[in-house]
Amino acid sequence: MECVVVLLLGSVLVGGLVLFVIEAGVRRTRSMAARDDQEISELHRRYGDGRW
């Protein structure tokens, strides 16, 4: 019986860790995309709609 409880707690901890890592990766990807949008906006402001 104790073995089942230990396995259950272990799986919950591992699942939480996996979700945390996925969330951190998604957050970093979003911030990189926002930075790219900011740079593109700056280029549009500086050079207009022409080629840059």
PQR file with spaces between the fields and no chain letter, atoms N, CA, C, O and H, PARSE charges and radii, in Angstrom:
ATOM       1  N    MET     1       0.827   -1.205    0.000 -0.4000 1.5000
ATOM       2  CA   MET     1       0.000    0.000    0.000 -0.0000 2.0000
ATOM       3  C    MET     1       0.864    1.259    0.000  0.5500 1.7000
ATOM       4  O    MET     1       0.581    2.208   -0.732 -0.5500 1.4000
ATOM       5  N    GLU     2       1.921    1.269    0.824 -0.4000 1.5000
ATOM       6  CA   GLU     2       2.779    2.466    0.850 -0.0000 2.0000
ATOM       7  C    GLU     2       3.463    2.676   -0.492  0.5500 1.7000
ATOM       8  O    GLU     2       3.718    3.805   -0.910 -0.5500 1.4000
ATOM       9  H    GLU     2       2.150    0.498    1.418  0.4000 1.0000
ATOM      10  N    CYS     3       3.756    1.558   -1.160 -0.4000 1.5000
ATOM      11  CA   CYS     3       4.411    1.645   -2.469 -0.0000 2.0000
ATOM      12  C    CYS     3       3.522    2.385   -3.466  0.5500 1.7000
ATOM      13  O    CYS     3       4.010    3.184   -4.265 -0.5500 1.4000
ATOM      14  H    CYS     3       3.549    0.641   -0.821  0.4000 1.0000
ATOM      15  N    VAL     4       2.220    2.120   -3.416 -0.4000 1.5000
ATOM      16  CA   VAL     4       1.270    2.788   -4.314 -0.0000 2.0000
ATOM      17  C    VAL     4       1.242    4.285   -4.028  0.5500 1.7000
ATOM      18  O    VAL     4       1.225    5.090   -4.959 -0.5500 1.4000
ATOM      19  H    VAL     4       1.824    1.471   -2.767  0.4000 1.0000
ATOM      20  N    VAL     5       1.237    4.665   -2.768 -0.4000 1.5000
ATOM      21  CA   VAL     5       1.211    6.079   -2.390 -0.0000 2.0000
ATOM      22  C    VAL     5       2.484    6.771   -2.856  0.5500 1.7000
ATOM      23  O    VAL     5       2.423    7.887   -3.372 -0.5500 1.4000
ATOM      24  H    VAL     5       1.251    4.012   -2.011  0.4000 1.0000
ATOM      25  N    VAL     6       3.638    6.130   -2.683 -0.4000 1.5000
ATOM      26  CA   VAL     6       4.912    6.715   -3.104 -0.0000 2.0000
ATOM      27  C    VAL     6       4.937    6.889   -4.623  0.5500 1.7000
ATOM      28  O    VAL     6       5.385    7.918   -5.129 -0.5500 1.4000
ATOM      29  H    VAL     6       3.688    5.223   -2.264  0.4000 1.0000
ATOM      30  N    LEU     7       4.455    5.878   -5.345 -0.4000 1.5000
ATOM      31  CA   LEU     7       4.414    5.990   -6.811 -0.0000 2.0000
ATOM      32  C    LEU     7       3.473    7.099   -7.261  0.5500 1.7000
ATOM      33  O    LEU     7       3.782    7.828   -8.204 -0.5500 1.4000
ATOM      34  H    LEU     7       4.091    5.042   -4.934  0.4000 1.0000
ATOM      35  N    LEU     8       2.348    7.233   -6.607 -0.4000 1.5000
ATOM      36  CA   LEU     8       1.390    8.283   -6.946 -0.0000 2.0000
ATOM      37  C    LEU     8       1.988    9.666   -6.711  0.5500 1.7000
ATOM      38  O    LEU     8       1.887   10.544   -7.569 -0.5500 1.4000
ATOM      39  H    LEU     8       2.097    6.641   -5.841  0.4000 1.0000
ATOM      40  N    LEU     9       2.611    9.860   -5.550 -0.4000 1.5000
ATOM      41  CA   LEU     9       3.246   11.152   -5.266 -0.0000 2.0000
ATOM      42  C    LEU     9       4.375   11.447   -6.250  0.5500 1.7000
ATOM      43  O    LEU     9       4.528   12.577   -6.714 -0.5500 1.4000
ATOM      44  H    LEU     9       2.694    9.147   -4.853  0.4000 1.0000
ATOM      45  N    GLY    10       5.158   10.427   -6.559 -0.4000 1.5000
ATOM      46  CA   GLY    10       6.250   10.614   -7.516 -0.0000 2.0000
ATOM      47  C    GLY    10       5.745   11.016   -8.885  0.5500 1.7000
ATOM      48  O    GLY    10       6.328   11.886   -9.532 -0.5500 1.4000
ATOM      49  H    GLY    10       5.034    9.509   -6.182  0.4000 1.0000
ATOM      50  N    SER    11       4.667   10.392   -9.333 -0.4000 1.5000
ATOM      51  CA   SER    11       4.134   10.737  -10.654 -0.0000 2.0000
ATOM      52  C    SER    11       3.564   12.155  -10.665  0.5500 1.7000
ATOM      53  O    SER    11       3.674   12.863  -11.665 -0.5500 1.4000
ATOM      54  H    SER    11       4.194    9.686   -8.808  0.4000 1.0000
ATOM      55  N    VAL    12       2.957   12.565   -9.556 -0.4000 1.5000
ATOM      56  CA   VAL    12       2.433   13.933   -9.464 -0.0000 2.0000
ATOM      57  C    VAL    12       3.579   14.936   -9.516  0.5500 1.7000
ATOM      58  O    VAL    12       3.480   15.956  -10.199 -0.5500 1.4000
ATOM      59  H    VAL    12       2.868   11.989   -8.743  0.4000 1.0000
ATOM      60  N    LEU    13       4.663   14.656   -8.800 -0.4000 1.5000
ATOM      61  CA   LEU    13       5.814   15.561   -8.814 -0.0000 2.0000
ATOM      62  C    LEU    13       6.443   15.649  -10.197  0.5500 1.7000
ATOM      63  O    LEU    13       6.777   16.739  -10.662 -0.5500 1.4000
ATOM      64  H    LEU    13       4.744   13.828   -8.245  0.4000 1.0000
ATOM      65  N    VAL    14       6.605   14.508  -10.854 -0.4000 1.5000
ATOM      66  CA   VAL    14       7.200   14.509  -12.195 -0.0000 2.0000
ATOM      67  C    VAL    14       6.296   15.248  -13.175  0.5500 1.7000
ATOM      68  O    VAL    14       6.787   16.007  -14.010 -0.5500 1.4000
ATOM      69  H    VAL    14       6.334   13.623  -10.477  0.4000 1.0000
ATOM      70  N    GLY    15       4.990   15.041  -13.088 -0.4000 1.5000
ATOM      71  CA   GLY    15       4.051   15.748  -13.962 -0.0000 2.0000
ATOM      72  C    GLY    15       4.114   17.249  -13.759  0.5500 1.7000
ATOM      73  O    GLY    15       4.079   18.006  -14.729 -0.5500 1.4000
ATOM      74  H    GLY    15       4.590   14.425  -12.409  0.4000 1.0000
ATOM      75  N    GLY    16       4.207   17.692  -12.514 -0.4000 1.5000
ATOM      76  CA   GLY    16       4.323   19.126  -12.239 -0.0000 2.0000
ATOM      77  C    GLY    16       5.608   19.707  -12.791  0.5500 1.7000
ATOM      78  O    GLY    16       5.622   20.827  -13.302 -0.5500 1.4000
ATOM      79  H    GLY    16       4.236   17.077  -11.725  0.4000 1.0000
ATOM      80  N    LEU    17       6.687   18.946  -12.688 -0.4000 1.5000
ATOM      81  CA   LEU    17       7.969   19.413  -13.225 -0.0000 2.0000
ATOM      82  C    LEU    17       7.913   19.546  -14.740  0.5500 1.7000
ATOM      83  O    LEU    17       8.416   20.519  -15.302 -0.5500 1.4000
ATOM      84  H    LEU    17       6.675   18.036  -12.273  0.4000 1.0000
ATOM      85  N    VAL    18       7.301   18.569  -15.398 -0.4000 1.5000
ATOM      86  CA   VAL    18       7.174   18.621  -16.854 -0.0000 2.0000
ATOM      87  C    VAL    18       6.345   19.828  -17.271  0.5500 1.7000
ATOM      88  O    VAL    18       6.712   20.535  -18.209 -0.5500 1.4000
ATOM      89  H    VAL    18       6.892   17.779  -14.941  0.4000 1.0000
ATOM      90  N    LEU    19       5.232   20.071  -16.585 -0.4000 1.5000
ATOM      91  CA   LEU    19       4.404   21.238  -16.912 -0.0000 2.0000
ATOM      92  C    LEU    19       5.164   22.540  -16.695  0.5500 1.7000
ATOM      93  O    LEU    19       5.024   23.476  -17.482 -0.5500 1.4000
ATOM      94  H    LEU    19       4.934   19.496  -15.823  0.4000 1.0000
ATOM      95  N    PHE    20       5.971   22.611  -15.632 -0.4000 1.5000
ATOM      96  CA   PHE    20       6.756   23.814  -15.359 -0.0000 2.0000
ATOM      97  C    PHE    20       7.752   24.073  -16.482  0.5500 1.7000
ATOM      98  O    PHE    20       7.904   25.210  -16.928 -0.5500 1.4000
ATOM      99  H    PHE    20       6.085   21.851  -14.992  0.4000 1.0000
ATOM     100  N    VAL    21       8.432   23.024  -16.942 -0.4000 1.5000
ATOM     101  CA   VAL    21       9.426   23.181  -18.014 -0.0000 2.0000
ATOM     102  C    VAL    21       8.744   23.610  -19.308  0.5500 1.7000
ATOM     103  O    VAL    21       9.256   24.478  -20.015 -0.5500 1.4000
ATOM     104  H    VAL    21       8.308   22.100  -16.580  0.4000 1.0000
ATOM     105  N    ILE    22       7.596   23.015  -19.629 -0.4000 1.5000
ATOM     106  CA   ILE    22       6.873   23.400  -20.847 -0.0000 2.0000
ATOM     107  C    ILE    22       6.437   24.859  -20.763  0.5500 1.7000
ATOM     108  O    ILE    22       6.581   25.601  -21.734 -0.5500 1.4000
ATOM     109  H    ILE    22       7.180   22.310  -19.055  0.4000 1.0000
ATOM     110  N    GLU    23       5.908   25.278  -19.623 -0.4000 1.5000
ATOM     111  CA   GLU    23       5.462   26.663  -19.448 -0.0000 2.0000
ATOM     112  C    GLU    23       6.619   27.644  -19.587  0.5500 1.7000
ATOM     113  O    GLU    23       6.462   28.702  -20.196 -0.5500 1.4000
ATOM     114  H    GLU    23       5.791   24.675  -18.834  0.4000 1.0000
ATOM     115  N    ALA    24       7.780   27.304  -19.028 -0.4000 1.5000
ATOM     116  CA   ALA    24       8.951   28.183  -19.145 -0.0000 2.0000
ATOM     117  C    ALA    24       9.376   28.298  -20.609  0.5500 1.7000
ATOM     118  O    ALA    24       9.735   29.386  -21.058 -0.5500 1.4000
ATOM     119  H    ALA    24       7.907   26.445  -18.533  0.4000 1.0000
ATOM     120  N    GLY    25       9.344   27.206  -21.351 -0.4000 1.5000
ATOM     121  CA   GLY    25       9.704   27.253  -22.772 -0.0000 2.0000
ATOM     122  C    GLY    25       8.738   28.096  -23.567  0.5500 1.7000
ATOM     123  O    GLY    25       9.155   28.864  -24.434 -0.5500 1.4000
ATOM     124  H    GLY    25       9.053   26.322  -20.986  0.4000 1.0000
ATOM     125  N    VAL    26       7.450   27.969  -23.290 -0.4000 1.5000
ATOM     126  CA   VAL    26       6.445   28.763  -24.005 -0.0000 2.0000
ATOM     127  C    VAL    26       6.632   30.239  -23.692  0.5500 1.7000
ATOM     128  O    VAL    26       6.517   31.081  -24.583 -0.5500 1.4000
ATOM     129  H    VAL    26       7.110   27.346  -22.586  0.4000 1.0000
ATOM     130  N    ARG    27       6.920   30.562  -22.435 -0.4000 1.5000
ATOM     131  CA   ARG    27       7.103   31.960  -22.045 -0.0000 2.0000
ATOM     132  C    ARG    27       8.305   32.568  -22.764  0.5500 1.7000
ATOM     133  O    ARG    27       8.234   33.704  -23.232 -0.5500 1.4000
ATOM     134  H    ARG    27       7.013   29.879  -21.711  0.4000 1.0000
ATOM     135  N    ARG    28       9.420   31.814  -22.856 -0.4000 1.5000
ATOM     136  CA   ARG    28      10.614   32.320  -23.522 -0.0000 2.0000
ATOM     137  C    ARG    28      10.348   32.518  -25.011  0.5500 1.7000
ATOM     138  O    ARG    28      10.806   33.500  -25.595 -0.5500 1.4000
ATOM     139  H    ARG    28       9.477   30.891  -22.476  0.4000 1.0000
ATOM     140  N    THR    29       9.609   31.592  -25.632 -0.4000 1.5000
ATOM     141  CA   THR    29       9.286   31.716  -27.060 -0.0000 2.0000
ATOM     142  C    THR    29       8.438   32.951  -27.299  0.5500 1.7000
ATOM     143  O    THR    29       8.653   33.672  -28.273 -0.5500 1.4000
ATOM     144  H    THR    29       9.237   30.794  -25.157  0.4000 1.0000
ATOM     145  N    ARG    30       7.466   33.206  -26.410 -0.4000 1.5000
ATOM     146  CA   ARG    30       6.616   34.384  -26.567 -0.0000 2.0000
ATOM     147  C    ARG    30       7.425   35.672  -26.463  0.5500 1.7000
ATOM     148  O    ARG    30       7.204   36.603  -27.238 -0.5500 1.4000
ATOM     149  H    ARG    30       7.292   32.621  -25.618  0.4000 1.0000
ATOM     150  N    SER    31       8.356   35.738  -25.518 -0.4000 1.5000
ATOM     151  CA   SER    31       9.127   36.964  -25.349 -0.0000 2.0000
ATOM     152  C    SER    31      10.035   37.189  -26.554  0.5500 1.7000
ATOM     153  O    SER    31      10.258   38.333  -26.950 -0.5500 1.4000
ATOM     154  H    SER    31       8.536   34.982  -24.888  0.4000 1.0000
ATOM     155  N    MET    32      10.561   36.114  -27.143 -0.4000 1.5000
ATOM     156  CA   MET    32      11.390   36.261  -28.340 -0.0000 2.0000
ATOM     157  C    MET    32      10.543   36.764  -29.503  0.5500 1.7000
ATOM     158  O    MET    32      10.997   37.614  -30.269 -0.5500 1.4000
ATOM     159  H    MET    32      10.380   35.185  -26.821  0.4000 1.0000
ATOM     160  N    ALA    33       9.320   36.256  -29.650 -0.4000 1.5000
ATOM     161  CA   ALA    33       8.435   36.703  -30.725 -0.0000 2.0000
ATOM     162  C    ALA    33       8.065   38.171  -30.533  0.5500 1.7000
ATOM     163  O    ALA    33       7.992   38.920  -31.507 -0.5500 1.4000
ATOM     164  H    ALA    33       8.951   35.565  -29.028  0.4000 1.0000
ATOM     165  N    ALA    34       7.832   38.588  -29.297 -0.4000 1.5000
ATOM     166  CA   ALA    34       7.503   39.986  -29.024 -0.0000 2.0000
ATOM     167  C    ALA    34       8.684   40.881  -29.371  0.5500 1.7000
ATOM     168  O    ALA    34       8.495   41.980  -29.892 -0.5500 1.4000
ATOM     169  H    ALA    34       7.891   37.979  -28.505  0.4000 1.0000
ATOM     170  N    ARG    35       9.905   40.420  -29.087 -0.4000 1.5000
ATOM     171  CA   ARG    35      11.089   41.194  -29.416 -0.0000 2.0000
ATOM     172  C    ARG    35      11.229   41.333  -30.935  0.5500 1.7000
ATOM     173  O    ARG    35      11.579   42.406  -31.428 -0.5500 1.4000
ATOM     174  H    ARG    35      10.058   39.527  -28.664  0.4000 1.0000
ATOM     175  N    ASP    36      10.956   40.252  -31.682 -0.4000 1.5000
ATOM     176  CA   ASP    36      11.012   40.316  -33.140 -0.0000 2.0000
ATOM     177  C    ASP    36       9.993   41.313  -33.667  0.5500 1.7000
ATOM     178  O    ASP    36      10.312   42.104  -34.554 -0.5500 1.4000
ATOM     179  H    ASP    36      10.672   39.381  -31.282  0.4000 1.0000
ATOM     180  N    ASP    37       8.767   41.291  -33.137 -0.4000 1.5000
ATOM     181  CA   ASP    37       7.740   42.242  -33.564 -0.0000 2.0000
ATOM     182  C    ASP    37       8.183   43.673  -33.281  0.5500 1.7000
ATOM     183  O    ASP    37       7.927   44.574  -34.079 -0.5500 1.4000
ATOM     184  H    ASP    37       8.508   40.647  -32.416  0.4000 1.0000
ATOM     185  N    GLN    38       8.843   43.879  -32.152 -0.4000 1.5000
ATOM     186  CA   GLN    38       9.316   45.213  -31.802 -0.0000 2.0000
ATOM     187  C    GLN    38      10.383   45.687  -32.797  0.5500 1.7000
ATOM     188  O    GLN    38      10.372   46.842  -33.223 -0.5500 1.4000
ATOM     189  H    GLN    38       9.051   43.147  -31.504  0.4000 1.0000
ATOM     190  N    GLU    39      11.298   44.792  -33.161 -0.4000 1.5000
ATOM     191  CA   GLU    39      12.339   45.161  -34.118 -0.0000 2.0000
ATOM     192  C    GLU    39      11.745   45.461  -35.491  0.5500 1.7000
ATOM     193  O    GLU    39      12.174   46.400  -36.161 -0.5500 1.4000
ATOM     194  H    GLU    39      11.307   43.854  -32.815  0.4000 1.0000
ATOM     195  N    ILE    40      10.760   44.667  -35.913 -0.4000 1.5000
ATOM     196  CA   ILE    40      10.120   44.912  -37.213 -0.0000 2.0000
ATOM     197  C    ILE    40       9.388   46.250  -37.191  0.5500 1.7000
ATOM     198  O    ILE    40       9.435   46.994  -38.171 -0.5500 1.4000
ATOM     199  H    ILE    40      10.412   43.904  -35.369  0.4000 1.0000
ATOM     200  N    SER    41       8.720   46.562  -36.101 -0.4000 1.5000
ATOM     201  CA   SER    41       8.035   47.855  -35.988 -0.0000 2.0000
ATOM     202  C    SER    41       9.037   49.006  -36.076  0.5500 1.7000
ATOM     203  O    SER    41       8.774   50.027  -36.711 -0.5500 1.4000
ATOM     204  H    SER    41       8.682   45.958  -35.305  0.4000 1.0000
ATOM     205  N    GLU    42      10.189   48.823  -35.429 -0.4000 1.5000
ATOM     206  CA   GLU    42      11.228   49.856  -35.478 -0.0000 2.0000
ATOM     207  C    GLU    42      11.741   50.045  -36.903  0.5500 1.7000
ATOM     208  O    GLU    42      11.947   51.176  -37.344 -0.5500 1.4000
ATOM     209  H    GLU    42      10.402   47.994  -34.913  0.4000 1.0000
ATOM     210  N    LEU    43      11.946   48.960  -37.612 -0.4000 1.5000
ATOM     211  CA   LEU    43      12.409   49.058  -39.004 -0.0000 2.0000
ATOM     212  C    LEU    43      11.367   49.746  -39.878  0.5500 1.7000
ATOM     213  O    LEU    43      11.714   50.574  -40.721 -0.5500 1.4000
ATOM     214  H    LEU    43      11.779   48.042  -37.254  0.4000 1.0000
ATOM     215  N    HIS    44      10.090   49.411  -39.684 -0.4000 1.5000
ATOM     216  CA   HIS    44       9.030   50.085  -40.442 -0.0000 2.0000
ATOM     217  C    HIS    44       9.024   51.574  -40.135  0.5500 1.7000
ATOM     218  O    HIS    44       8.872   52.397  -41.038 -0.5500 1.4000
ATOM     219  H    HIS    44       9.808   48.739  -39.000  0.4000 1.0000
ATOM     220  N    ARG    45       9.189   51.922  -38.866 -0.4000 1.5000
ATOM     221  CA   ARG    45       9.163   53.338  -38.487 -0.0000 2.0000
ATOM     222  C    ARG    45      10.351   54.082  -39.096  0.5500 1.7000
ATOM     223  O    ARG    45      10.233   55.224  -39.539 -0.5500 1.4000
ATOM     224  H    ARG    45       9.312   51.254  -38.132  0.4000 1.0000
ATOM     225  N    ARG    46      11.492   53.406  -39.104 -0.4000 1.5000
ATOM     226  CA   ARG    46      12.708   54.060  -39.572 -0.0000 2.0000
ATOM     227  C    ARG    46      12.785   54.167  -41.092  0.5500 1.7000
ATOM     228  O    ARG    46      13.195   55.199  -41.624 -0.5500 1.4000
ATOM     229  H    ARG    46      11.589   52.478  -38.744  0.4000 1.0000
ATOM     230  N    TYR    47      12.383   53.085  -41.803 -0.4000 1.5000
ATOM     231  CA   TYR    47      12.617   53.019  -43.233 -0.0000 2.0000
ATOM     232  C    TYR    47      11.328   52.961  -44.054  0.5500 1.7000
ATOM     233  O    TYR    47      11.392   52.870  -45.280 -0.5500 1.4000
ATOM     234  H    TYR    47      12.050   52.248  -41.371  0.4000 1.0000
ATOM     235  N    GLY    48      10.192   53.009  -43.424 -0.4000 1.5000
ATOM     236  CA   GLY    48       8.941   52.918  -44.162 -0.0000 2.0000
ATOM     237  C    GLY    48       8.661   51.485  -44.589  0.5500 1.7000
ATOM     238  O    GLY    48       9.194   50.533  -44.019 -0.5500 1.4000
ATOM     239  H    GLY    48      10.141   53.083  -42.428  0.4000 1.0000
ATOM     240  N    ASP    49       7.809   51.352  -45.607 -0.4000 1.5000
ATOM     241  CA   ASP    49       7.403   50.021  -46.050 -0.0000 2.0000
ATOM     242  C    ASP    49       8.319   49.458  -47.131  0.5500 1.7000
ATOM     243  O    ASP    49       8.056   48.369  -47.642 -0.5500 1.4000
ATOM     244  H    ASP    49       7.376   52.125  -46.069  0.4000 1.0000
ATOM     245  N    GLY    50       9.374   50.160  -47.490 -0.4000 1.5000
ATOM     246  CA   GLY    50      10.305   49.676  -48.497 -0.0000 2.0000
ATOM     247  C    GLY    50      11.092   48.480  -48.018  0.5500 1.7000
ATOM     248  O    GLY    50      10.817   47.935  -46.949 -0.5500 1.4000
ATOM     249  H    GLY    50       9.588   51.044  -47.075  0.4000 1.0000
ATOM     250  N    ARG    51      12.054   48.074  -48.793 -0.4000 1.5000
ATOM     251  CA   ARG    51      12.880   46.919  -48.399 -0.0000 2.0000
ATOM     252  C    ARG    51      13.905   47.361  -47.365  0.5500 1.7000
ATOM     253  O    ARG    51      14.494   48.436  -47.475 -0.5500 1.4000
ATOM     254  H    ARG    51      12.277   48.517  -49.662  0.4000 1.0000
ATOM     255  N    TRP    52      14.111   46.510  -46.351 -0.4000 1.5000
ATOM     256  CA   TRP    52      15.119   46.779  -45.347 -0.0000 2.0000
ATOM     257  C    TRP    52      15.896   45.549  -45.172  0.5500 1.7000
ATOM     258  O    TRP    52      16.825   45.516  -44.364 -0.5500 1.4000
ATOM     259  H    TRP    52      13.632   45.636  -46.261  0.4000 1.0000
